[in-house]
Amino acid sequence: MIDPEPYRDSIFIEADPQRVFRYFTDPESLVRWIGDAADVDPRPGGQFRLRLGDRTVHGRYVEVEPPRRLVISWGRHGSRRLPPGASVLEVELTAEGGGTRVTIVHSGLPASERPRHALGWQHYLPRLKVAGEGREPRPHVVPPAVREGAD
């Protein structure tokens, strides 16, 4: 059963939207804050592939509006509960003060997946802040609570 309430979160990053946008579209920038390897083609219909530990997120860029908005289909390779493209991640980048407010809305998550994804975003968004502000995040490790129970 799909959770009718999408997961929502936001974080403020002391960097301009153009810089933060690259952290969703450039593979080297992307893996500074989330994942171990990325293969992306940031254009509508382009591939979005992100390896996190022993799992791989597969999807497509649905909308790409530099530097303010991205929509990416999202799912796990080999998953029955959340196959590739089954959910949708919307990312809004809004200039705020001297930085950027990043707001995410992750919809279409099965009820059984929403808590795991909430924990994941609560772990990864602060890493985006660190990387986006030009600092080096700690080495990437998928949190155990995020790995547990995933198919």
Buried (B, 14 or more C-beta within 10 A) or exposed (E): EBBEEBBEBEBBBEBBBEBBBBBBBBBEBBBBBBBBEBEBBBEEEBEBBBBBBEBBBBBBBBEBEBBBBBBBBBBBEEBEBBBBBBBBBBBBBBBEEEBBBBBBBBBBBBEBBBBBBBBBBBBBBEBBBBBBEEEEBEEBEBBEEBBEEBE
